[in-house]
Amino acid sequence: MNVGGPMKTDKYNSVIDACRGRGKARDMYFIGRIQHRTDVGIHINNGKTEEISTGSLAGMGIQVFTEDGNMGFAASDQVSVEVATTLFDKAAFLAEAGSGYQSETNREVYKLKPLQRRVEVPLKYPYDSMDLAEIEERLVGLNREIGTMDSRLSVRTILRLADEEWRIFRSDGTDVIFNTPRAFIYHSITAKSGQETATTYANISGSDLGVLLDEESQKRLKRRGQKAARLALDLLGAAKFPGGHYKLVIDYALAKGLAHEAFGHAAETDGLDSSILGENGRFRKGMIVSDPRLSIIDGPLEGDYAYQPISAIGTERQTVRIVDHGRLNAGLADIFSAHRAGVEPTGAERVESIFHLPIARMSNIRIEFDDPIPVNQDFETITAKDLYQMLTEAGLMVPGERVLYLTGFQGGQVNPAFGDFVFNCSAIYELSEEPVLYKPAIFSGKILSVLQSVSAALGQLQLDAMGTCGKMGQGVPSCGGSHYFLVIDENPDVMIGGE
Amino acid sequence: MEMHERLGELLRQSQKTNPRLKGWRFDLHWTDGLDIGVKNNQIGGPYSAPGYKQSISGEIYLVWEDFRFTAAKLEARVVEEFPDYLKLWEKTSYHDPDGVGIFTPASLPEVDLADAEAQAIIDRQVERPFELLSEGIHRLRQSGIRKVDARIKCFHDQRHLMNSDGFHLSYAQTPVEFYFIANDSYGKGYSEKKWPDAGDINRIIRETITVSQQLEEPCSATFSGSMTLILPPEMFETFINQFLIANLYGSLVLNRQSRFVLEDFQEHRPVIRDDLSLTINNLLPYRGSSYICTAEGVPGGTIVLIDGGKLQSPILNLKYAKKAGMNPTPVPPGGSGFFITGRNPFPQWEDVLNTIDRGLIIYSVLGMHTQDASSGHFSLTADQCLYVENGKIRGKTKAVINGDFILALNHRESQLFTVEGEDNPGFVFTANAIST
């Protein structure tokens, strides 16, 4: 990609002019989005290529606002002056139709200030920097490397590259272009012996082919894959742990899950009417939610899998300290709900595609803890036994104390209205000189009490725990992390499911 | 000439001029329709504004010489920019010694999938989805529901399948979906290929009201240990999808990533109780899961995957059918279109409820997508439950639940029950539960 050169959506000036003309003629405010995306996925199964798939999309969506704040929306996977004109009229018709059914009105967009920007992420390893056959060969090699560790293993490996660009324009003159390239390699590793199976995962993410070509990335993925494979094998025959309340240590990927599920979603202001972090629809700013050493931060990081510098309505995305040293500080606010929530908009709007309406979303969310215990070891090389040594040496647990180490994030879910969150791990260790492995179990709790129990952190920040967030049926890339490990004291509102 | 005909013609010409291209098929969808939401008791608004969407999508599959294949998504520009696409498709082809050629079905089933009423709504009666939502909001609010969220989608999908052996199928379908969610606690939905009749709408709204009202009554029960869990039909379907159907896909079975291996099917190994069977049926008129054939051309139909508790066939596309040495099967699209049946009729829910000493009716779980499907073990938070004692519903509670679902499907003590208007039964079994 030539940074500073023409971008793919530059060619749509006439489409934008047509929308502006239509908006003026009908006296309507609008936000337009043009998306241009090409992607490729390579799927390797047990050392053989299962499929290479490609896809592309060039389309547009238009959100139209009447003077009194009624809204209509129309989208198509075609971009032309004719299509834009038709979509505008359809959206306008629906906005007017909705007004007959007391539809919700919102005029906050009229407060936006025009913005003109181009943000082009430079790619160190562009997608065409390696021949497809060579990429395929390398992936097969990565897959076999794990699969040949043990005959009980089977391994699926997926590489996905997405070259995506957005152009967002509004009737107020706003015209922004930005790209959101992303890439990941993902191993799904199943160990099988008789009727017993266990599946674990390992991945690495970024913005370009560096996930496959960069030496450091390769080393890291290899370590992660081998560790996950050994874990899957060890889980065969592992027992279930008794459910209950325990002192816990979670790794950075689970900490991302905690930040994302337990706090991030509840802090999104489009749902604040029924969120546990809202009171009468207002963000509960100033509420103490954790130890004063803890902060939760969300914001785009260049090169990150979930990077997005500009919002889906064409405003700059800000880095937000949701929790600042123990206090609830700021919401992830979209323009439509920020005022009602009593906070400033933070450019949190994201969409999955041109067919969707913007909602408040996270990007890269992380938990930061002041003065973490230093760890002089790469995360991937740390075993449960090493962790036990670190915790006892730091005085964070005493020999004989029952502490569970949860490792490997398997996804999570939250109901912000009731304050319940869950996420799952790949495995549980009971820490001791000789840690004992147990099957995974759900980690669940109450949003308003879990952070209060985070009492320590170990290691540096690691912020590459990737995933896809599916809020309101829209899948967008998410990422985040924390220090290598967080310690969570026993809490009656935090439970490990189990036998 | 329409887009699918032009694409077919371009591919035919390419085959003549490029001897490496041995065959092709595509499945093209031309879709348009309406999507309207309700948030916090109001139609529309910034997150659920009434919307119109149109798209051209689908997939293309090319067969090249030397066992090379292309799998790609179709989009609107594919005809205009065909030479570029063809170059890209050849460049991104892959070698697969197990790959399959083009399949043409000997015959195709007939099934009604297009509803004139739904089509009329998209074309000119846009007020009707608004009216359906308005009626739902009104009735739910009148019954004391504080917060109503809802959504309705009504689409027209013109589907065109063609292949290099001269196969051509074009048909229309009209998927319609709507749901109502009350107080963020309980929702009920409809997903068919026709506009709902008054009875459907009434049933969805009535059940949303009944259950959400029951979930408004808190109950102070505390429990820990073995417990009767009751999965209403939609929750039972969720469990079946996650822990049983997910293990039946041929690609997972043959790659040792499923709970089952191919020999289990060849030897008809018993995996669930011998009075239970699992069937796929894609041929019911106007059902959301019905279709005439898959993108590969495999006809929709009825197939028994588990008969009398014994495995019969994995879910097989053409490639894995070839690898397994078995016939390809229809697939359950989007995890629907399957049916659990029993050798004997199941009792009614009301009769089963009376027999439960202590149990939880589970309406919602958090974390299902995080569960290891191959293991059968579940560990979930059941955030919307009703506590049952001595055959009576006592009120709302929450629990962390754990168990082995496949084991439960084998237990003689597990029970299934019928609920009016539902395709599948509900399920009563014993697992571990801790109140939270």
Interface residues (C-beta under 8 A of the other chain):
Chain A: V40 N45 N46 K48 T49 E50 E51 I52 S53 T54 G55 S56 L57 A58 G59 Q63 N70 M71 G72 F73 A74 A75 S76 D77 Q78 L87 K90 A91 F93 L94 A95 A97 G98 G100 Y101 Q102 S103 E104 T105 N106 L132 E136 S154 R156 S188 T190 K192 Q195 E196 T197 A198 T199 K240 G243 G244 D270 D273 S274 D334 F336 S337 F355 L357 P358 I359 Q410 G411 G412 Q413 V414 N415 A417 F418 D420 F421 V422 F423 N424 K439 P440 A441 I442 S444 M472 M495 G497 G498 E499
Chain B: L34 I36 K39 N40 Q42 I43 G44 G45 P46 Y47 S48 A49 P50 G51 Y52 K53 Q54 S55 I56 S57 F69 T70 A71 A72 K73 E75 A76 R77 L88 W89 K91 T92 S93 Y94 H95 D96 D98 V126 E127 F130 L133 S134 K147 D184 S185 S224 S251 N255 R256 Q257 S258 R259 S364 L366 G367 M368 H369 T370 Q371 D372 A373 S374 S375 H377 S379 L380 T381 D383 K398 V400 I401 N402 N432 I434 T436
